[in-house]
Amino acid sequence: VAQVMENCNELEGVTIVEDTIRKYVDSVYFSHILGYTGKVSQEELTTLLSENGDGSYDLNDIVGKLGIEKSMETYLQGKKGSETVFVNSVGKVIDSTNYIEPVAGNDVYLTIDKDLQITAYKILEEKLASILYSNIINAKEFDKSNTSSSNIKIPIYDVYCALINNNIIDITHFESKNAKEYEIEVYDKFLERKQGVFATLEEEFFDKKTPYNKLKKEYQVYQSYIAKMLYDNGIINRALVDSSDKTYIAWTTEETISLTEYINYCISMNWIDVTRLSLENKYADSEEIFKQITEYIYAQLDEDTEFFKKIYQYMIKGDVVSGTQICHILLEQGIVEIEEEELERFQNGRITAYQFMMNRIRELDITPAQLALDPHSASMVMTDVNTGEVLALVTYPGYDNNKMANGVDAEYFAQLLNDLSTPMINYATQQKTAPGSTFKMVSATAGLKEDIITTSSTFTCNGQFNEIEPPPKCWIYGKGSHGAINVATAIRHSCNVFFYELGYKLGFVGDTYTPEAGLKKLEHYADMYGLTEPSGIEIEETMPQVSDTDPVRSAIGQGTNSYSTVGLARYVTTVANSGTCYNLTLVNKITDRGGNLLLENKATVRNNVDMTGAEWNAIHSGMRQVVESKAYYNDLAVKVAGKTGTAEEDKSRANHALFVCYAPYEQPEIAIATRIAFGYTSTYAAQLTKDIICYHFDLKDKEELITGTAVQMNESTAVTD
């Protein structure tokens, strides 16, 4: 720098300037908490100026865009320096005055335990890989119609397709001059198949005009994609379409007409924006408009990588492209590297494509996030139950926020947006699902406080609740019954009928069953646990939703109950400390650059849940019994109390797996909420949480908990919660 400045007269056009670079260490583990910085927008500038006064910011400033960077912006920003500089006619500095030293921003210290956060992230990734590894089968298809959501299996062909669907394999590279043997081989087959697909589509458009419900599944997928493209690109104007129109219904719901018929009907109804078509005559007739639409379709599809992926999917499903070829392409594109011995065995056919892919998943060469199959995401939040501080807030998958700061890496940002695992979503704070049976402590509280039950009163479970239609069943239905049980035992066995009865009785006003009254009471007690509003943390968070339908099913965490993982963490924190509901916090303190304390932050108490010692003991005892019933927890030196939860969202996908807990049972220190979206069974969530507890209390070495490989998980998928 000194040499450049000394010779600046001779170095025309060369100057030395100072700039800043934002560097995030271990970014993938903390990206959702920290967020990132970027150039201020006009809207942000207006807000910041109104909050901080004129001159505090200008349009050239870099500000926090998400997370702590955004919420702590005014503490982190610092103050600008300035200087008046005099230059001559050739730009040489001849004098400077009015120098004002810039002031660095303050330091924000978080409550997060760095090592715990990183370890928990790695545990989440390994457990997700283990769940996938345990549920992938060597098959082309799996019939989901005759199985429960907890028993869905993943055909290996779905794995092959996922590698293309989620852009792990770069299909655009197949046609490059650097393409290798298997890439070229597969691309040649693709070109042939693509030509056939286009020819069949043209035949359907102009000759066959097969009703949608009579098409092969493959061409239903293609035509649905085309229809969506016409809507998205404005060819069919959504604003003009009448959703009550019989022809519209025949296409969308009844599926009894062809796409040709539907498009021609759209033309006749003036739902087409003809200005988007290459029409020579603005008064073109319907036949010419239809022809131009089909030409537009072919032109768009001919350059549409997403459409090409669908063709590849059916090539794989039809064995036109083999799993072996897919595995070879992983090697050719350098996506995975394997030992020489395994490579030789694979090339000699002694390792099948199925075994090859299972090895990659087991070794985490291909991660759950890359596959984006269920399950590919998970979240975990740990709190200090006595302070309301968040010790870990983990979301998998993460992303590299270094590539979002210092100017957005456009290619990386596009990759994130197209990633089917949606890594930019903070699953701990922004994903909501039904809580399942983890909600039952709320219902138990409502029953106790509303004098519906006492700690010793019982309801009898016969496997089914018959007071409403259709009668909801307990998970034990068909296997037996729970008999007469009290609230602690009902929590221990997660007896649905006990809580159905409780939810039903909450709905009585006098002698009349009024569902709205029951829902209002459940909402009141959900609010006491902080489940009606965000948890208080200093980053973006979605609003929770307390059920507004069916108090009977809502009492077991169904209905329309929907909460984030951090919301459940605040709830179980309140349970653990016997009633203190905190506004959780991520911020520990703020100091200036010299280390002088500016703000010592603490979580505030939102409210208290007032119950007797005996009532709290009944809930705590039931939660302790839940964990005692799990054989895999029996070897822990620390006693844990918890509640499992399984929530079905979609019958064609695995259940959500949830577990909330606290430890030690005798004198609680931490509370944890864990969710594996589409994670099959709460057993998996509980096993994952156990490893995090082991790490936190130093019960196992980190090397024992994080092995870098997936393992076969227990196959117990019975829904007992």
Secondary structure, DSSP 8 states (H G I E B T S, - for coil): -HHHHHTTTTSTT-----------TTHHHHHHHH--EEE--HHHHHHHHHHH-TTS--TT-EEE-SHHHHHTHHHHS-B--EEEEEE-TTS-EEEEEEEE--B---EEEES--HHHHHHHHHHHHHHHHHHHHHHEES-S----TTS-GGG--EEHHHHHHHHHHTTSS-GGGGGSTT--HHHHHHHHHHHHHHHHHHHHHHHIIIII---GGGS-HHHHHHHHHHHHHHHHTTSB-GGG--TT-HHHHHHHTS--S-HHHHHHHHHHTT-B-GGGS--S-TT--HHHHHHHHHHHHHHHHTT-HHHHHHHHHHHHHTTSS-HHHHHHHHHHTTS----HHHHHHHHTTSS-HHHHHHHHHHTTSS-HHHH--SS--EEEEEEETTT-BEEEEEEES---GGGTSSS--HHHHHHHHH-TT-TTS-TTTT--B--GGGGHHHHHHHHHHTTS--SS--EEE-SB--SSSS--B-TTTTT---EEE-HHHHHHHT-HHHHHHHHHHHTEETTEE-HHHHHHHHHHHHHHTTTTS----SS-----B---S-HHHHTTT-TT-BB-HHHHHHHHHHHHTTSEEEE-BSEEEEE-TT--EEEE---EEEEE----HHHHHHHHHHHHHHHHT-GGGTT-SS--EEEEEEE-S-TTS--EEEEEEEE-SSS--EEEEEEETT-S-HHHHHHHHHHHHHHHTT-S-HHHH--SS------------
